[in-house]
Amino acid sequence: MKLQMAAEKQVPSSQFAFVILAAKRARQLMAGAPMLLAHTRAHKPTRIAVDELRHSLLEYELPESKENSEENSGGDRSE
């Protein structure tokens, strides 16, 4: 099961990204997506999503930030 964003398979280093990914996965679970964990003590979709993220079971891709894309483009901005 992949989120709409797919590429990495490790726990995000940013807390903001972690929360956003967990929320998206929880929505998928509430819509009927199967759990990726075989056994979990959690019953709520949000907790299951967090557990799946912590076990690196979800694939995702974080969008490139504007700062990184400007550095890679060679700084074509006029100053």
MIMIFI-464406 format. One record per residue: x, y, z of N, C-alpha, C, CB in turn; residue in three letters. Coordinates in steps of 0.02 Angstrom, whole numbers, padded with zeros to 5 digits, always signed. Glycine has a CB too. Example, Ala and Ser with C-alpha at 12.3 -4.5 7.8 and 13.67 -1.06 7.14 Angstrom:
+00660-00284+00390+00615-00225+00390+00660-00165+00390+00565-00224+00452Ala+00642-00112+00354+00684-00053+00357+00645+00002+00394+00704-00030+00286Ser
! end
This chain:
+00042-00059+00000+00000+00000+00000+00044+00062+00000-00048+00000+00061Met+00036+00104-00048+00076+00165-00053+00031+00226-00041+00110+00170-00122Lys+00059+00275-00009+00025+00339-00005+00028+00371-00074+00056+00385+00050Leu-00008+00424-00084-00005+00458-00148+00066+00481-00164-00053+00518-00149Gln+00104+00494-00112+00174+00513-00120+00216+00450-00110+00195+00570-00069Met+00258+00430-00157+00294+00367-00148+00367+00373-00170+00261+00312-00188Ala+00413+00352-00126+00484+00347-00143+00524+00323-00084+00510+00415-00167Ala+00525+00360-00028+00565+00340+00030+00528+00290+00072+00583+00402+00072Glu+00565+00253+00113+00534+00204+00157+00566+00206+00226+00539+00134+00126Lys+00580+00265+00250+00608+00272+00317+00566+00324+00355+00683+00293+00315Gln+00575+00328+00420+00537+00375+00460+00560+00446+00442+00547+00361+00536Val+00513+00491+00428+00532+00560+00411+00568+00594+00469+00470+00601+00391Pro+00618+00635+00453+00655+00669+00506+00617+00729+00533+00723+00691+00479Ser+00572+00757+00494+00533+00815+00515+00470+00792+00551+00515+00859+00454Ser+00455+00821+00609+00395+00804+00645+00333+00824+00606+00394+00838+00714Gln+00337+00880+00571+00281+00903+00530+00265+00852+00475+00297+00972+00498Phe+00317+00828+00441+00307+00778+00388+00279+00713+00418+00373+00764+00351Ala+00302+00694+00476+00278+00634+00509+00203+00638+00522+00316+00622+00575Phe+00181+00695+00549+00110+00705+00565+00068+00705+00501+00100+00770+00604Val+00091+00739+00449+00054+00742+00387+00047+00673+00356+00088+00790+00337Ile+00101+00635+00355+00099+00567+00327+00054+00521+00367+00169+00537+00323Leu+00058+00526+00433+00015+00485+00476-00058+00502+00466+00035+00494+00551Ala-00074+00566+00458-00143+00587+00447-00169+00561+00381-00148+00663+00449Ala-00128+00564+00328-00150+00539+00263-00162+00464+00266-00097+00555+00209Lys-00117+00429+00300-00125+00356+00306-00186+00339+00348-00061+00324+00337Arg-00199+00376+00401-00258+00364+00443-00322+00373+00402-00258+00412+00504Ala-00323+00423+00358-00381+00432+00314-00390+00372+00268-00374+00496+00272Arg-00335+00345+00243-00339+00285+00201-00367+00226+00240-00270+00267+00173Gln-00345+00218+00302-00369+00163+00344-00444+00171+00358-00330+00160+00410Leu-00466+00232+00371-00537+00245+00385-00579+00232+00323-00547+00317+00409Met-00550+00240+00264-00586+00228+00201-00586+00153+00183-00554+00268+00145Ala-00554+00111+00223-00556+00040+00211-00492+00007+00188-00607+00026+00161Gly-00437+00044+00185-00373+00015+00164-00350-00036+00216-00319+00070+00155Ala-00319-00091+00195-00296-00142+00242-00236-00118+00282-00279-00207+00206Pro-00231-00143+00344-00173-00127+00386-00111-00162+00358-00185-00148+00459Met-00053-00131+00367+00010-00161+00344+00044-00200+00400+00057-00107+00318Leu+00023-00188+00462+00050-00225+00519+00008-00287+00530+00050-00181+00583Leu+00041-00343+00541+00005-00405+00553-00029-00405+00621+00053-00465+00547Ala+00007-00382+00672-00020-00382+00739-00007-00314+00771+00011-00438+00782His-00059-00284+00796-00052-00220+00831-00103-00217+00888-00061-00160+00783Thr-00084-00184+00941-00130-00176+00998-00175-00116+00987-00091-00167+01063Arg-00159-00075+00938-00197-00014+00924-00262-00032+00887-00155+00036+00883Ala-00313+00007+00901-00377-00002+00867-00397+00059+00827-00432-00018+00918His-00369+00117+00844-00388+00178+00809-00343+00188+00748-00382+00238+00857Lys-00372+00213+00694-00334+00223+00632-00273+00267+00640-00378+00251+00579Pro-00277+00319+00680-00220+00364+00689-00161+00328+00722-00239+00426+00730Thr-00176+00288+00771-00123+00252+00806-00093+00197+00761-00151+00220+00870Arg-00134+00164+00722-00110+00114+00676-00064+00147+00624-00169+00077+00641Ile-00084+00205+00599-00043+00241+00549+00025+00260+00579-00080+00305+00526Ala+00026+00283+00641+00089+00301+00673+00133+00240+00681+00076+00333+00742Val+00104+00184+00701+00142+00122+00708+00171+00100+00641+00098+00067+00737Asp+00132+00105+00587+00156+00086+00521+00214+00131+00500+00100+00090+00470Glu+00209+00195+00514+00264+00241+00497+00327+00225+00537+00244+00314+00511Leu+00319+00212+00601+00378+00196+00643+00411+00131+00624+00357+00193+00716Arg+00373+00085+00595+00402+00022+00572+00426+00026+00500+00350-00035+00579His+00425+00086+00471+00448+00098+00403+00412+00055+00351+00523+00086+00398Ser+00347+00049+00359+00307+00009+00312+00276+00051+00256+00253-00027+00350Leu+00278+00117+00263+00248+00161+00214+00300+00191+00168+00208+00217+00248Leu+00284+00195+00104+00328+00228+00056+00300+00297+00043+00335+00187-00010Glu+00343+00347+00038+00320+00415+00027+00375+00455-00007+00300+00449+00093Tyr+00356+00512-00033+00404+00558-00064+00387+00628-00039+00402+00554-00142Glu+00436+00661-00010+00425+00730+00013+00439+00777-00045+00469+00746+00074Leu+00396+00827-00055+00409+00874-00109+00471+00915-00094+00349+00922-00119Pro+00506+00934-00146+00567+00973-00139+00549+01043-00117+00608+00974-00205Glu+00584+01070-00068+00569+01137-00044+00592+01189-00094+00601+01149+00025Ser+00564+01249-00090+00583+01303-00136+00657+01321-00128+00539+01365-00124Lys+00682+01320-00067+00752+01337-00055+00798+01288-00091+00767+01337+00021Glu+00783+01224-00086+00825+01174-00119+00821+01180-00195+00804+01104-00097Asn+00762+01194-00222+00756+01198-00294+00791+01260-00321+00682+01200-00314Ser+00794+01315-00283+00830+01374-00304+00905+01362-00304+00813+01434-00259Glu+00929+01325-00255+01001+01310-00252+01021+01266-00311+01018+01275-00185Glu+00978+01220-00329+00993+01174-00384+00987+01208-00452+00946+01114-00382Asn+00947+01260-00457+00938+01293-00522+00993+01342-00538+00872+01328-00525Ser+01039+01354-00492+01095+01399-00504+01081+01471-00486+01114+01396-00575Gly+01025+01483-00453+01011+01551-00430+00998+01599-00487+01067+01576-00389Gly+00950+01584-00529+00935+01627-00586+00897+01690-00567+00895+01588-00637Asp+00889+01702-00504+00853+01762-00482+00895+01824-00493+00833+01757-00408Arg+00862+01879-00512+00898+01942-00519+00900+01978-00452+00865+01988-00573Ser+00958+02003-00435+00965+02035-00369+00972+02109-00375+01025+02007-00333Glu
! end
